[in-house]
Amino acid sequence: MTTYTPMMQQYLTIKAEYEDAFLFFRLGDFYEMFFEDAIKASQILEITLTGRDAGGEERVPMCGVPYHSAQSYIETLVSKGYKVAICEQVEDPKQAKGVVKREVIQVITPGTLVEGKTIDNKSNIFIGCAERLSEQEFALAYLDVSTGEGNSFIVEGGIKGLFQQLQAYNIRELVVTEELKLVLQEQAANLGIVLSIENEEMEEGKASKYLIHLPKKCCGAAKYLLQYIEKTQMRSLSHIKPFAYTESKQYLQIDANSKRNLELLQSIRGKDQKGTLLWILDETVTAMGGRKLKQWLHQPLANRTLIEERLNTVTDLIDEFFLRDELRELLRKVYDLERLAGRVAFGNVGGRDLAQLRESLRQVPAIKEKLLESNKEMLINLANKIDACEDIEDLLSKAITDHPPIAIKEGDVIREGYSKELDELRYIARNGKDWIAQLEQKERERTGIKNLKIGFNRVFGYYIEVTKSNLTNIDSSRYLRKQTLANAERFITEELKEKETQILHAEEQSLALEYELFVKLREQLKEYIPRVQQLASLISELDVYLSFAVVSEKYQFTKPKFHDGKSLKILGGRHPVVEKMLNKQGYVPNDCVLTEEKNMMLITGPNMSGKSTYMRQVALIVIMAQMGCYVPCDEAELPITDQIFTRIGAADDLASGQSTFMVEMLESQNAITNATERSLLLFDEIGRGTSTYDGMALAQAMMEYIHDHIGANTLFSTHYHELTALEEELQRLQNVHVSAVEKHGNVVFLHKVKKGAADKSYGVHVAKLANMPQEIIDRAQTLLEQFESQQVGGAKQEKEEVFQLSLFEEEPKQEKISLNSNEQEVIKALQKADIVSMTPIEAMNLLYQLQQSLKN
């Protein structure tokens, strides 16, 4: 058995408690890693792997990073899904007996990283906790450790629904029990979500203040999460607010698939913000406002009164152009109050942080005054909610210097006049240095040595330095030798020695007292955290309102109107992102009118004509309106929508082994299962991932089910022109098409939605636009003409259909075939059927019925 040195034994003991983390073990000016940690970290961080004698026969693998630049290395590890345990020296090495005592002071994880260059200030970093309530139900609690914002809600849809929500909120780390981890770990690994184990809940007494808004079944997840954060962060959680509870009825529900399909926060192609609705709407000037905007995008309102309050506030700001600009200029000087409050609570706030807090608070009285001067009801209401926190600003102005240094132990953080004792010590130290300068001049005059100087170093203190060529000029009875150099001698006098003690003692005491005063101030500020957080919330709301006003005016958006019915009327609607991409040139606006009597729309038209864009713009207008923003159209009269479901675009899920068609069916199933009559459904080209008849049958069945059983406002696009016949059968269905014209053998897309069904698909023309080889175009055109000529009574006969019918032709009489009763009934039905006059849909339904009869 290897006997390691005491220091290495200490390392191994601590490492055993943090096996799932890289242990940054403080040795002097470095954080060192050993054994497997060192091997792995050296590869990930691209740093040199060395070794250290640790008492065994072989050297132990070792690598390290300087403590003063460790943050960037920590961020790299955390960004790759690892955890880092920071192990510090917790006693003075000079006073230690034996091995210096060390303890882990914090564990930094993907969900608890609160500072660094890689953090997007306008994005939350959420850590979540899931508790399984039943096979199909989870309680999910999540919070941002840096801002203290927490939320909780019930997730339906089992494990799939849980991971959809984790992706929607970009939750990078999920806390679960050991038992639940076994169930979730494979899918979590595929999605890059770190699972952390916590098997204990925070005790009720400590947790109760955080749970006051939560129903009982959400409390467990919140308590597990709080316990994990307390264990890993090992510091005050005083900035964490009570968890909010999201009830589905309060907000417009948009599932993760729909958020992705509509590109609300992330572009499908580029995986970045450009080309998203957020890209259009984000004109915020503060980090807090940017995060608030994302929260509103995630959860648009479903309460008409609250929506109209937001819209009226935006209207007031649009009307007040000069006020709007003045407010935005004031907000530009406001730092991230939420994260500053978090740093105060965590105890890692510095002098510059408090100077930023002070500068931010100095803007608030002017912001409040501007709002009150507007004489606008909504702005005055907002102003009256604002606590200017003038007492906090006054305290910081008295305590903190104008330009404090980064390090709080360097001095010059506490303002003169804040502490009488500190001022006296500084006076002694400052005047002492002046006295030294005067003594140097006096000694030069007394000795006649012009290059005599008085210096200082930490080893020898103050000294008088005389070059060897001038030693004969000094009074040896006054000058006591202190140090000999190659070309000079250093001396001390009784007078200088006495003053040295005063100066050094004053400087040392001054720095110690200043740090003590700063810590006391920091603790005092913790009492004000809730007020600062409340102010931050209101400032961030104002920033979002201003952003909405700016984009509404910039892009000529319109104020929407709401009613309590189901009808939806959008005149001159535009897709805001596409319009911006086109720079307003060539974008064709379109109407969308769904009435109580006709609230389903079947959209036909060629590829590239704009069917998907048309459907998306309707959804985006609804979302923007319920966020409280003006919308891109000439006129909008909207119902309150409770949920939006989309099935748009082709995508597979290779990680789960699901094909494009399976993903399409699962998304459709989710929509149809959960939609209500107050929902908005968008289905684009359902059924194209399978055979023609399969796809057409599914599309028709879904339309019939939505029509008969759900009654939701629905937009349904298709290439199956045969489905347009359903307008005669489904009372609330209306046909529209995106128009195109053919000129000189080429197709021209008009991008205009008109009533009625499209006459053809123009697929060959689209291939031509894509520069497909001419030989293919010519052959396709020939085949198309052949297929179109195979018509009986105006209905196209697919070869598959002809082949199916040929199976039931009578065989020659000499061959006797024994038929059972079902087969005989099928033949009779076929003989009676008037196939020539049937529509393709009717023929397909008949074939399906006959096929089922044969199976029974």
Secondary structure, DSSP 8 states (H G I E B T S, - for coil): -----HHHHHHHHHHTT-TTSEEEEEETTEEEEEHHHHHHHHHHHT---EEE--SSSS-EEEEEEEGGGHHHHHHHHHHTT--EEEEEE-S-TTT-SSS--EEEEEEE-TTT---STT--TTS--EEEEEEEEETTEEEEEEEETTTTEEEEEEEESHHHHHHHHHHHTT--EEEE-HHHHHHHHHHHHHHT-EEEE------HHHHGGG-TTS-HHHHHHHHHHHHHHHHHH-S--TT----EE--GGGB-EE-HHHHHHTTSSS-TTTSSSTTSHHHHH----SHHHHHHHHHHHHS-B--HHHHHHHHHHHHHHHH-HHHHHHHHHHHTT---HHHHHHHHHHT---HHHHHHHHHHHHHHHHHHHHHHHT--HHHHHHHHH----HHHHHHHHHHB-SS--SSTTSS--B-TTS-HHHHHHHHHHHHHHHHHHHHHHHHHHHH--TT-EEEEETTTEEEEEEEGGGGGGS-TTT-EEEEE-SSEEEEE-HHHHHHHHHHHHHHHHHHHHHHHHHHHHHHHHGGGHHHHHHHHHHHHHHHHHHHHHHHHHHTT-B--EEESSS-EEEEEE--HHHHHHTTTSS---EEEEE-SS--EEEEE--TTSSHHHHHHHHHHHHHHHHHT--BSSSEEEEE---EEEEE-S---BGGGTB-HHHHHHHHHHHHHHH--TT-EEEEESTTTTS-HHHHHHHHHHHHHHIIIII--EEEEE-S-GGGGGGGGT-TTEEEEEEEEEEETTEEEEEEEEEES--S---HHHHHHHTT--HHHHHHHHHHHHHHHH-EETTEE--HHHHHHHHTTS---TTS-----HHHHHHHHHHHH--GGG--HHHHHHHHHHHHHHHH-
